[in-house]
Amino acid sequence: MAIIVDEKTRLIVQGITGKEGRFHTKLMLDYGTKIVAGVTPGKGGMDVYGVPVYDSVEEAKKAHPEANTSIIFVPAKFSADAVYEAIDAGIKTIVVITEHIPVHDAMKFVDYGRSKGVTIIGPNCPGVITPGKAKVGIMPGHVFTPGNVGLISRSGTLTYEIAYAMTKAGIGQTTAVGIGGDPVIGTSFIEALLMFENDPDTDAIVMVGEIGGDMEERAAKMIDEGKITKPAVAFIAGRTAPPGKRMGHAGAIIMMGTGTAEGKIKALESVGVKVARTPMEIPDLLKQVLRK
Amino acid sequence: MKLFEFEAKDILRKYGVKVPQSVLLEKGEQKPVEKIKQAGLEPPIVVKSQVLVAGRGKAGGIKIAKTWEEAEKLIEELFEKPIKGLKPRYLLIEEAIPHEKELYASIIIDRSERKPVILASQYGGMDIEQIAKEEPESIVRMYVDPFLGLKSYQARKIGKSIGLTGKVLNSFASFLIGLYNVFMDYDADLAESNPLGVTGDSVIPLDARLIIDDNSIYKHSDISERNLEDTGEYTEWEIKAREMNLAFVELDGDVGIIGNGAGLTMTTMDLVYLYGGKPANFLDIGGGAGKELVKTAVKFLIDLPKTKKIFMNIFGGITRCDEVAKGIIAALEELGGSSKPLVIRLSGTNEEEGRKILQENGIDAYTDPIEAVQKVVSL
């Protein structure tokens, strides 16, 4: 098993005819992801690398009822509409890659999705990969390898770095989830942790956090309450980030005194989560907790 | 994007919120007193420097004039007075409102609950961090369902819990609903009134702050673009970087940092610090950067006066190491070499090709980021 995406994933790519959508459709197909349809309003009837394109998610879903997941490459102005369209067409897992979506838009579509029982990943995320089974995202597939460790991360490249270090050390991943760098995201640390807790193939969890918000602190609280029993290790980026400045990601900002790396590290360590000082230490920490 | 107080109050007024009667003066106004008189204002009046920094009052940017002579003098004075380094382009002149009490009210998005949250306190006039420190029990929070919106009874409940009763309570509730509607309609990161004055039977925002989500500006055609210099948020080099589309934040140290991806770039800063160096900046070239962007970034950091050495930490995912190497070489060619040592770590996609391009130009690249950071710190 795995979480969110696996060999049963049948994918629709929204925004498939754009530059990013087209490029990553090719890479996802090469990885072995089953892409059943693409959507670009007004471009219905085309095909992209053999994937048929439709004008709407509804039409795509009608022609390919097995479709269960969507990935969104639509520009920020039109992303919210694309998410509502996917939800209303009955798609149950939606991965939003797009960056720069207004926070109020995200807040509303995340709320709507939750009310409909839909799992939304992102926005502003690299996506989800279950190594060897499906890649629904923009990450380089070759740095990941199948295994028994769940990986949750707020950043892209840093995740690849850590996954690569794990892979080199012989530790694979059940699933790696890039939850996104925006202030409001569909699936937080807490929800992703619970998914891994319930996944029988996952034996340990890596959390890659960064400054901003209080997701890491809330995750620590949940671990403290005994809701997560699997061992977890963490890395938090931004110990040297100054307050009040956005560090690349819209959500990476220390505001009103909350969201510091120190606070997160302290919260996690206080509930027994080992926090790596460098990303390179993650494989060793994992070996320690997996040996127990 | 931060709005000026007068812009925030204009918007509140449009939403039916009663704000102090006022007139706006632009720098160079020939007969300010005449203009104020025409607007129907009489001393005592408040002269308020319109700068986009918090804590204006304490910094001397808000003064009361009791006579016309005083007003004339204060207007001249405040136009010339820098507040935390910023000189105002506008002064807002308002009627002075005698008030018995100062409250605090704001709305932000709670990131974890993914809902708007209203914060209110009976102790206004100081900033929220200070209230949180000195009177934490006084802060009342209420989450709002973004689809249902804020209901009157909820607004009254908040008012009640900060000690309001009678007609003031109803006035507070309608103020809060106005503030909430502005918050939602304008995609605000923050809508705040502090202090919110209590005068007789009603409340009135003595100050108002509105910060609009930068990513939503395209929706709000009534809001004009800000000069970056006026925001007080960016250094000279941060403004230059924004004009070049570089994601750059200036820090205090001397090790220039370039990374790809926000998380990795922050981690690179942290590594430099952990091994005894001091990062000079954050510069993220993002995912999939090509030769041109790399060239621009490298040249920018070599030009940045505070850097003594530069550390580039690249993990190639979508970004290709050969493109990065080409960008570095192009930058060095254009500058005729670098006066500052450059330490490069390349790993991931097309690593070998990238390494080869650098070697042909006499540059060695590291694979291990820890070895690379130890090197740069030792220089």
Interface residues (C-beta under 8 A of the other chain):
Chain A: A76 K77 H100 I101 P102 V103 H104 D105 M107 K108 V110 D111 Y112 P126 I138 M139 P140 V143 S153 R154 S155 G156 T157 L158 T159 Y160 E161 Y164 G181 P183 V184 S188 V208 E210 I211 G212 G213 D214 M215 R218 F235 A237 G238 R239 T240 A241 P242 K245 R246 M247 G248 H249 A250 G251 A252 M256 G257 A261 R277 T278 P279 M280
Chain B: I109 R111 S112 R114 K115 P116 I128 E129 A132 D145 P146 F147 M184 D187 D189 D213 N215 S216 Y218 K219 A247 V249 L251 G259 N260 G261 A262 G263 L264 T265 M266 T267 M269 D270 L271 V272 Y273 L274 P279 F282 D284 G286 G287 F315 G316 G317 I318 T319 S347 G348 T349 D368 P369 I370
